[in-house]
Amino acid sequence: MILSKSEGGTGVKGYKPVTKKMVFEDELVKAVSVYGNGKVEVFVVTDNHPFWIANSNRGYKGWTAAELLQMNDQLEIINEDGSGTVLYTNPLLSHKKYGQAWMELDWSTQTGTLIDVTKNGPVFNSSVFFGDFDNNTCGYGDDDYQRYKASVYDVEVENCHVYYIGEIGVLVHSIDCSNNSKRRMC
């Protein structure tokens, strides 16, 4: 059973059975950090994974692909006021030598950290590297980085495709937001 609600992002929350589990191999992923319920949670998701924006500085409300989320967007989460704040969304990069994901932390100084995504969630390491970023690659000396690829998992929920993820409960959808300018209302 998984906590869910109606597809339009409104309605009563309730537990529904998972009807299908899906695995997608070798997908480009990014880190989405959300603050809510007094803590920060990092989700490793595909660029097109849809999140429900409850309020944004752009005046937009609705399903939005992870790659279009911006700092301070308000996502629906499970708590009294129902909103969590996007702190950052960063593509994860892969380093051939270390076999781990690398995430930029500060663009101005081009610093970042290694992340072990093989465990039950991202584990941040203290190692810091410097990079020269250019589209999907970056480098430090002779080291080459590419966008990190990982296996990702999704579910279908009985009678709908909307469900909450993580400890803070962020509302997501199992649709593909790669069409229609990365936004689609259900």
Contacts in CASP RR format, 6 or more apart in sequence:
PFRMAT RR
TARGET T0000
AUTHOR 0000-0000-0000
METHOD contacts of the structure
MODEL  1
MILSKSEGGTGVKGYKPVTKKMVFEDELVKAVSVYGNGKVEVFVVTDNHP
FWIANSNRGYKGWTAAELLQMNDQLEIINEDGSGTVLYTNPLLSHKKYGQ
AWMELDWSTQTGTLIDVTKNGPVFNSSVFFGDFDNNTCGYGDDDYQRYKA
SVYDVEVENCHVYYIGEIGVLVHSIDCSNNSKRRMC
1 15 0 8 1.000
1 16 0 8 1.000
1 17 0 8 1.000
1 18 0 8 1.000
2 15 0 8 1.000
2 16 0 8 1.000
2 17 0 8 1.000
2 18 0 8 1.000
2 155 0 8 1.000
2 157 0 8 1.000
2 163 0 8 1.000
2 164 0 8 1.000
3 13 0 8 1.000
3 14 0 8 1.000
3 15 0 8 1.000
3 78 0 8 1.000
3 163 0 8 1.000
3 164 0 8 1.000
3 169 0 8 1.000
4 13 0 8 1.000
4 14 0 8 1.000
4 15 0 8 1.000
4 16 0 8 1.000
4 157 0 8 1.000
4 160 0 8 1.000
4 162 0 8 1.000
4 163 0 8 1.000
4 164 0 8 1.000
5 11 0 8 1.000
5 12 0 8 1.000
5 13 0 8 1.000
5 14 0 8 1.000
5 160 0 8 1.000
5 162 0 8 1.000
5 171 0 8 1.000
6 12 0 8 1.000
6 160 0 8 1.000
6 162 0 8 1.000
7 160 0 8 1.000
7 161 0 8 1.000
7 162 0 8 1.000
7 173 0 8 1.000
7 186 0 8 1.000
8 162 0 8 1.000
8 185 0 8 1.000
8 186 0 8 1.000
9 52 0 8 1.000
9 62 0 8 1.000
9 76 0 8 1.000
9 162 0 8 1.000
9 171 0 8 1.000
9 186 0 8 1.000
13 78 0 8 1.000
13 164 0 8 1.000
16 157 0 8 1.000
16 158 0 8 1.000
16 159 0 8 1.000
16 160 0 8 1.000
17 157 0 8 1.000
17 158 0 8 1.000
18 155 0 8 1.000
18 156 0 8 1.000
18 157 0 8 1.000
18 158 0 8 1.000
19 156 0 8 1.000
19 157 0 8 1.000
19 158 0 8 1.000
20 155 0 8 1.000
20 156 0 8 1.000
21 153 0 8 1.000
21 154 0 8 1.000
21 155 0 8 1.000
22 153 0 8 1.000
22 154 0 8 1.000
22 155 0 8 1.000
22 156 0 8 1.000
23 151 0 8 1.000
23 152 0 8 1.000
23 153 0 8 1.000
24 46 0 8 1.000
24 151 0 8 1.000
24 152 0 8 1.000
24 153 0 8 1.000
24 154 0 8 1.000
25 151 0 8 1.000
26 149 0 8 1.000
26 150 0 8 1.000
26 151 0 8 1.000
27 46 0 8 1.000
27 149 0 8 1.000
27 150 0 8 1.000
27 151 0 8 1.000
27 152 0 8 1.000
28 46 0 8 1.000
28 47 0 8 1.000
28 91 0 8 1.000
28 147 0 8 1.000
28 148 0 8 1.000
28 149 0 8 1.000
29 44 0 8 1.000
29 45 0 8 1.000
29 46 0 8 1.000
29 47 0 8 1.000
29 91 0 8 1.000
29 92 0 8 1.000
29 101 0 8 1.000
29 117 0 8 1.000
29 148 0 8 1.000
29 149 0 8 1.000
29 150 0 8 1.000
29 152 0 8 1.000
30 44 0 8 1.000
30 45 0 8 1.000
30 46 0 8 1.000
30 47 0 8 1.000
30 66 0 8 1.000
30 67 0 8 1.000
30 89 0 8 1.000
30 90 0 8 1.000
30 91 0 8 1.000
30 92 0 8 1.000
31 42 0 8 1.000
31 43 0 8 1.000
31 44 0 8 1.000
31 88 0 8 1.000
31 89 0 8 1.000
31 90 0 8 1.000
31 92 0 8 1.000
31 103 0 8 1.000
31 115 0 8 1.000
31 122 0 8 1.000
32 42 0 8 1.000
32 43 0 8 1.000
32 45 0 8 1.000
32 51 0 8 1.000
32 66 0 8 1.000
32 69 0 8 1.000
32 86 0 8 1.000
32 88 0 8 1.000
32 89 0 8 1.000
33 40 0 8 1.000
33 41 0 8 1.000
33 42 0 8 1.000
33 43 0 8 1.000
33 86 0 8 1.000
33 87 0 8 1.000
33 88 0 8 1.000
33 89 0 8 1.000
34 40 0 8 1.000
34 41 0 8 1.000
34 42 0 8 1.000
34 43 0 8 1.000
34 75 0 8 1.000
34 77 0 8 1.000
34 84 0 8 1.000
34 85 0 8 1.000
34 86 0 8 1.000
34 87 0 8 1.000
34 168 0 8 1.000
34 170 0 8 1.000
35 84 0 8 1.000
35 85 0 8 1.000
35 87 0 8 1.000
36 77 0 8 1.000
36 79 0 8 1.000
36 83 0 8 1.000
36 84 0 8 1.000
36 85 0 8 1.000
36 168 0 8 1.000
37 77 0 8 1.000
37 78 0 8 1.000
37 79 0 8 1.000
37 167 0 8 1.000
37 168 0 8 1.000
39 167 0 8 1.000
39 168 0 8 1.000
40 87 0 8 1.000
41 166 0 8 1.000
41 167 0 8 1.000
41 168 0 8 1.000
41 170 0 8 1.000
42 121 0 8 1.000
42 122 0 8 1.000
43 165 0 8 1.000
43 166 0 8 1.000
43 170 0 8 1.000
44 92 0 8 1.000
44 101 0 8 1.000
44 117 0 8 1.000
44 121 0 8 1.000
44 122 0 8 1.000
44 150 0 8 1.000
44 152 0 8 1.000
45 66 0 8 1.000
45 152 0 8 1.000
46 66 0 8 1.000
46 152 0 8 1.000
47 65 0 8 1.000
47 66 0 8 1.000
47 67 0 8 1.000
47 91 0 8 1.000
47 178 0 8 1.000
48 65 0 8 1.000
48 66 0 8 1.000
48 67 0 8 1.000
48 176 0 8 1.000
48 177 0 8 1.000
48 178 0 8 1.000
48 182 0 8 1.000
49 65 0 8 1.000
49 66 0 8 1.000
49 172 0 8 1.000
49 177 0 8 1.000
50 63 0 8 1.000
50 64 0 8 1.000
50 65 0 8 1.000
50 66 0 8 1.000
50 172 0 8 1.000
50 173 0 8 1.000
50 175 0 8 1.000
50 177 0 8 1.000
50 184 0 8 1.000
51 63 0 8 1.000
51 64 0 8 1.000
51 66 0 8 1.000
51 69 0 8 1.000
51 75 0 8 1.000
51 170 0 8 1.000
51 171 0 8 1.000
51 172 0 8 1.000
51 173 0 8 1.000
52 62 0 8 1.000
52 63 0 8 1.000
52 64 0 8 1.000
52 75 0 8 1.000
52 76 0 8 1.000
52 162 0 8 1.000
52 171 0 8 1.000
52 172 0 8 1.000
52 173 0 8 1.000
53 60 0 8 1.000
53 61 0 8 1.000
53 62 0 8 1.000
53 63 0 8 1.000
53 64 0 8 1.000
53 69 0 8 1.000
53 73 0 8 1.000
53 74 0 8 1.000
53 75 0 8 1.000
54 61 0 8 1.000
54 74 0 8 1.000
54 75 0 8 1.000
54 76 0 8 1.000
54 82 0 8 1.000
54 83 0 8 1.000
55 61 0 8 1.000
55 73 0 8 1.000
55 74 0 8 1.000
55 83 0 8 1.000
56 70 0 8 1.000
56 72 0 8 1.000
56 73 0 8 1.000
56 74 0 8 1.000
57 70 0 8 1.000
57 72 0 8 1.000
57 73 0 8 1.000
58 70 0 8 1.000
60 183 0 8 1.000
62 183 0 8 1.000
62 185 0 8 1.000
63 173 0 8 1.000
63 175 0 8 1.000
63 177 0 8 1.000
63 183 0 8 1.000
63 184 0 8 1.000
63 185 0 8 1.000
63 186 0 8 1.000
64 73 0 8 1.000
64 177 0 8 1.000
64 182 0 8 1.000
64 183 0 8 1.000
65 177 0 8 1.000
65 178 0 8 1.000
65 182 0 8 1.000
65 183 0 8 1.000
66 89 0 8 1.000
67 89 0 8 1.000
67 182 0 8 1.000
68 182 0 8 1.000
68 183 0 8 1.000
69 75 0 8 1.000
69 86 0 8 1.000
69 89 0 8 1.000
70 86 0 8 1.000
70 89 0 8 1.000
71 86 0 8 1.000
71 87 0 8 1.000
71 88 0 8 1.000
72 85 0 8 1.000
72 86 0 8 1.000
73 85 0 8 1.000
73 86 0 8 1.000
74 83 0 8 1.000
74 84 0 8 1.000
74 85 0 8 1.000
74 86 0 8 1.000
75 83 0 8 1.000
75 84 0 8 1.000
75 85 0 8 1.000
75 86 0 8 1.000
75 170 0 8 1.000
75 171 0 8 1.000
76 82 0 8 1.000
76 83 0 8 1.000
76 84 0 8 1.000
76 170 0 8 1.000
76 171 0 8 1.000
77 83 0 8 1.000
77 84 0 8 1.000
77 164 0 8 1.000
77 168 0 8 1.000
77 169 0 8 1.000
77 170 0 8 1.000
77 171 0 8 1.000
78 164 0 8 1.000
78 168 0 8 1.000
78 169 0 8 1.000
79 168 0 8 1.000
84 168 0 8 1.000
84 170 0 8 1.000
90 103 0 8 1.000
90 104 0 8 1.000
91 136 0 8 1.000
91 147 0 8 1.000
91 148 0 8 1.000
92 101 0 8 1.000
92 102 0 8 1.000
92 103 0 8 1.000
92 115 0 8 1.000
92 117 0 8 1.000
92 147 0 8 1.000
92 148 0 8 1.000
92 150 0 8 1.000
93 101 0 8 1.000
93 102 0 8 1.000
93 103 0 8 1.000
93 104 0 8 1.000
93 137 0 8 1.000
93 138 0 8 1.000
93 145 0 8 1.000
93 146 0 8 1.000
93 147 0 8 1.000
93 148 0 8 1.000
94 100 0 8 1.000
94 101 0 8 1.000
94 102 0 8 1.000
94 145 0 8 1.000
94 146 0 8 1.000
94 147 0 8 1.000
94 148 0 8 1.000
94 149 0 8 1.000
95 102 0 8 1.000
95 114 0 8 1.000
95 129 0 8 1.000
95 143 0 8 1.000
95 144 0 8 1.000
95 145 0 8 1.000
96 143 0 8 1.000
96 144 0 8 1.000
97 143 0 8 1.000
98 114 0 8 1.000
100 114 0 8 1.000
100 115 0 8 1.000
100 116 0 8 1.000
100 117 0 8 1.000
100 125 0 8 1.000
101 114 0 8 1.000
101 115 0 8 1.000
101 116 0 8 1.000
101 117 0 8 1.000
101 122 0 8 1.000
101 148 0 8 1.000
101 150 0 8 1.000
102 112 0 8 1.000
102 113 0 8 1.000
102 114 0 8 1.000
102 115 0 8 1.000
102 129 0 8 1.000
102 145 0 8 1.000
102 148 0 8 1.000
103 112 0 8 1.000
103 113 0 8 1.000
103 115 0 8 1.000
104 110 0 8 1.000
104 111 0 8 1.000
104 112 0 8 1.000
104 133 0 8 1.000
105 111 0 8 1.000
105 112 0 8 1.000
105 113 0 8 1.000
105 128 0 8 1.000
106 112 0 8 1.000
107 133 0 8 1.000
109 130 0 8 1.000
110 130 0 8 1.000
110 131 0 8 1.000
110 132 0 8 1.000
110 133 0 8 1.000
111 128 0 8 1.000
111 129 0 8 1.000
111 130 0 8 1.000
112 128 0 8 1.000
112 129 0 8 1.000
113 124 0 8 1.000
113 125 0 8 1.000
113 126 0 8 1.000
113 127 0 8 1.000
113 128 0 8 1.000
114 124 0 8 1.000
114 125 0 8 1.000
114 127 0 8 1.000
114 129 0 8 1.000
115 122 0 8 1.000
115 123 0 8 1.000
115 124 0 8 1.000
115 125 0 8 1.000
116 122 0 8 1.000
116 123 0 8 1.000
116 125 0 8 1.000
117 123 0 8 1.000
117 148 0 8 1.000
117 150 0 8 1.000
129 140 0 8 1.000
129 143 0 8 1.000
130 140 0 8 1.000
131 138 0 8 1.000
131 139 0 8 1.000
131 140 0 8 1.000
131 145 0 8 1.000
132 138 0 8 1.000
132 139 0 8 1.000
132 140 0 8 1.000
136 146 0 8 1.000
136 147 0 8 1.000
137 144 0 8 1.000
137 145 0 8 1.000
137 146 0 8 1.000
138 145 0 8 1.000
139 145 0 8 1.000
154 174 0 8 1.000
155 163 0 8 1.000
155 174 0 8 1.000
156 174 0 8 1.000
157 163 0 8 1.000
157 174 0 8 1.000
161 173 0 8 1.000
161 174 0 8 1.000
161 175 0 8 1.000
161 186 0 8 1.000
162 171 0 8 1.000
162 172 0 8 1.000
162 173 0 8 1.000
162 174 0 8 1.000
162 186 0 8 1.000
163 171 0 8 1.000
163 172 0 8 1.000
163 174 0 8 1.000
164 170 0 8 1.000
164 171 0 8 1.000
164 172 0 8 1.000
165 172 0 8 1.000
173 186 0 8 1.000
175 184 0 8 1.000
175 186 0 8 1.000
177 183 0 8 1.000
177 184 0 8 1.000
END
